[in-house]
Amino acid sequence: MSSTSGTGGGRRVGRPRATQRPDSGLSAREELLASAAELFTTRGYAATTTRAVAERAGMRQATMYHYVAGKEDLLAALLESTVTPSLALAEKLLADGSRPAEDRLWELCRADVALLCGGPYNLGALYVLPEVRAERFADFHRVRAALRSGYGELLAATEVGAALGADEARLRADLVFGLIEGVILVHLSGPEREAETFAAATADAALRIVGVRSGGVRARTVREPSAGE
């Protein structure tokens, strides 16, 4: 048996791993994020050490720091992954004047819920961590606020929304955004629900809050490719 503790030819060169695991096809950073997502949502953020994340990803703790600065970096990246795609879609939908605003709002609601509920781990549950109030997570809060504004702009562009006063429009936008993010708790109690069906039903409910009948909107939207496709 050859030794790997010396400085001779037995030392393995390259990226050291604590344990061997099947090739996932993910980059080292993606492996760390997937491992952190699993551990943060099952064991809890406070109870998860950087060593545990590194070992779950199949690498040494020291190697992990080549890719992330620590637990906060992992949490920030996971949080931002729950809002950044939806903000990008909201910006595309706002720029798409060829479709009724009602259709575009429905599509944003559906896609946002599908993102929050479609992954293997309920990352939205991380929103309520007290650590998320720290300055380190300012980018997440900035993107989330911009997404909230996107919802408000789309709502205001609907026929019903355009007729509302400023305070009422703001209230309904808050209610819609609250409904979308509230699916995080519903998903916790019923994770077996099919994500796309759940997303469409939630989008229907959001439009009812606005005051729009969603039946015709859903029929048109599911027939047409979305702005994000």
C-alpha positions in Angstrom: 0.0 0.0 0.0 1.5 3.3 -1.0 1.5 6.3 1.4 -0.1 9.6 0.6 1.2 11.4 3.7 4.7 12.3 2.5 6.0 14.7 0.0 7.0 12.1 -2.6 5.3 10.7 -5.6 2.5 9.2 -3.6 0.8 12.5 -3.0 -2.2 13.0 -5.3 -2.1 16.2 -7.4 -5.1 18.2 -8.3 -8.4 18.9 -6.6 -8.5 16.8 -3.4 -11.8 15.1 -2.4 -12.7 13.8 1.0 -14.9 11.1 -0.6 -15.5 9.8 -4.0 -18.9 10.3 -5.5 -20.5 9.6 -8.9 -19.9 12.2 -11.5 -22.9 14.5 -11.3 -22.0 16.6 -14.3 -22.0 19.7 -12.0 -19.2 22.2 -11.6 -17.5 22.3 -8.2 -19.5 25.4 -7.2 -22.7 23.9 -8.4 -22.0 20.8 -6.3 -21.5 23.0 -3.3 -24.7 24.9 -3.9 -26.7 21.6 -4.4 -25.2 20.2 -1.2 -25.9 23.4 0.7 -29.5 23.5 -0.6 -30.1 20.0 0.7 -28.5 20.5 4.1 -29.9 24.0 4.8 -33.4 22.8 4.1 -33.2 19.5 5.9 -30.8 20.0 8.8 -31.2 23.8 9.1 -28.8 26.6 8.3 -27.5 27.1 11.8 -26.9 23.4 12.3 -25.0 23.0 9.0 -21.2 23.5 9.0 -19.0 24.3 6.1 -17.3 21.0 6.6 -20.6 19.2 6.3 -21.4 21.0 3.0 -17.9 20.2 1.6 -18.1 16.6 2.6 -21.6 16.3 1.0 -20.2 17.8 -2.2 -17.3 15.3 -2.1 -14.5 17.7 -1.4 -12.3 18.7 1.4 -13.3 21.8 3.5 -10.1 23.6 2.5 -10.9 23.1 -1.2 -14.4 24.5 -0.8 -12.9 27.9 0.0 -11.5 28.1 -3.6 -15.1 28.4 -4.8 -17.0 30.2 -2.0 -16.0 32.3 1.0 -18.3 30.4 3.4 -21.8 29.6 4.5 -23.1 33.1 3.9 -22.0 33.1 0.3 -23.8 29.8 -0.3 -27.0 31.1 1.3 -26.9 34.3 -0.6 -26.4 32.5 -3.9 -29.3 30.1 -3.1 -31.6 33.0 -2.2 -30.8 35.0 -5.3 -31.5 31.9 -7.5 -35.1 32.1 -6.3 -35.7 35.6 -7.6 -33.2 36.5 -10.3 -34.8 34.3 -13.1 -38.3 35.7 -12.2 -37.0 39.3 -12.4 -35.5 38.6 -15.8 -38.8 37.2 -17.0 -40.7 40.2 -15.5 -38.5 42.6 -17.4 -39.1 40.7 -20.7 -42.9 40.6 -20.0 -42.9 44.4 -19.3 -41.2 45.0 -22.6 -43.6 42.8 -24.5 -46.4 45.2 -25.6 -47.8 42.7 -28.1 -49.7 40.7 -25.4 -52.4 41.8 -23.0 -51.0 42.8 -19.6 -53.4 40.2 -18.0 -51.7 37.4 -19.9 -48.3 38.6 -19.0 -49.1 38.9 -15.3 -50.6 35.4 -15.3 -47.4 34.1 -16.9 -45.2 35.8 -14.4 -47.2 34.4 -11.5 -47.2 30.9 -13.0 -43.4 30.9 -13.8 -42.5 32.4 -10.4 -44.5 29.7 -8.5 -43.0 27.0 -10.7 -39.5 28.2 -9.9 -40.2 28.3 -6.1 -41.8 24.9 -6.1 -40.2 23.1 -8.9 -36.8 22.2 -7.4 -35.9 19.3 -5.2 -35.6 21.6 -2.1 -37.9 24.3 -0.8 -35.4 27.1 -1.0 -38.1 29.7 -0.3 -38.3 28.5 3.2 -34.8 30.1 3.7 -36.5 33.6 3.4 -37.5 33.5 7.0 -34.1 32.9 8.4 -33.0 35.7 10.8 -29.6 35.7 9.2 -31.2 36.9 5.9 -31.7 40.4 7.5 -27.9 40.9 7.5 -26.2 43.4 5.1 -24.6 40.5 3.2 -28.0 39.7 1.7 -28.6 43.2 0.4 -28.4 42.0 -3.3 -31.1 39.4 -2.6 -33.4 42.1 -1.1 -32.7 44.5 -4.0 -33.6 41.9 -6.6 -36.7 40.8 -4.7 -37.9 44.4 -4.4 -37.4 44.9 -8.1 -39.4 41.8 -8.8 -42.2 43.1 -6.5 -42.1 46.3 -8.5 -42.4 44.3 -11.7 -45.6 42.7 -10.4 -47.0 46.2 -9.6 -46.2 47.5 -13.1 -47.9 44.6 -14.8 -50.9 44.9 -12.6 -51.2 48.6 -13.3 -51.1 47.9 -17.0 -54.2 45.6 -16.9 -57.6 47.1 -17.7 -58.7 46.6 -14.1 -55.5 47.9 -12.6 -55.5 51.0 -14.7 -58.8 52.0 -13.2 -57.7 51.6 -9.6 -56.5 54.4 -7.4 -52.8 54.3 -6.4 -53.4 53.0 -2.9 -55.7 50.2 -4.0 -53.4 49.2 -6.9 -50.5 49.0 -4.4 -52.5 47.0 -2.0 -53.5 44.5 -4.7 -49.9 44.2 -5.9 -48.8 43.5 -2.3 -51.5 40.8 -2.0 -50.6 39.2 -5.3 -46.9 39.2 -4.4 -47.7 37.8 -0.9 -49.8 35.0 -2.5 -46.9 34.0 -4.8 -44.4 33.9 -2.0 -46.9 32.3 0.3 -46.8 29.1 -1.8 -43.6 28.3 0.0 -45.6 27.4 3.1 -48.3 25.6 1.1 -45.6 23.6 -0.7 -44.1 22.6 2.7 -47.4 21.0 3.7 -48.0 19.3 0.3 -44.7 18.8 -1.6 -46.3 15.9 -3.6 -48.4 18.4 -5.7 -47.4 18.6 -9.3 -45.6 21.9 -9.6 -47.0 23.1 -13.0 -50.6 22.4 -12.0 -50.0 24.2 -8.6 -48.4 27.1 -10.4 -51.2 27.5 -12.9 -53.9 27.4 -10.1 -51.9 30.0 -8.1 -51.7 32.3 -11.1 -55.5 31.9 -11.5 -56.0 32.9 -7.9 -53.6 35.9 -8.3 -55.7 37.3 -11.2 -58.8 36.9 -9.1 -57.2 39.2 -6.5 -56.6 41.7 -9.2 -60.2 41.4 -10.4 -59.5 39.6 -13.7 -61.3 36.5 -14.8 -58.5 34.1 -15.4 -60.2 31.4 -17.5 -59.6 33.2 -20.9 -56.2 34.3 -19.8 -55.0 30.8 -19.0 -56.5 29.5 -22.3 -54.6 32.1 -24.3 -51.3 31.9 -22.3 -50.9 28.1 -22.3 -51.4 28.1 -26.1 -48.7 30.7 -26.7 -44.9 30.4 -25.9 -44.0 32.6 -22.9 -41.6 35.6 -23.2 -39.1 33.6 -21.3 -39.0 30.7 -23.7 
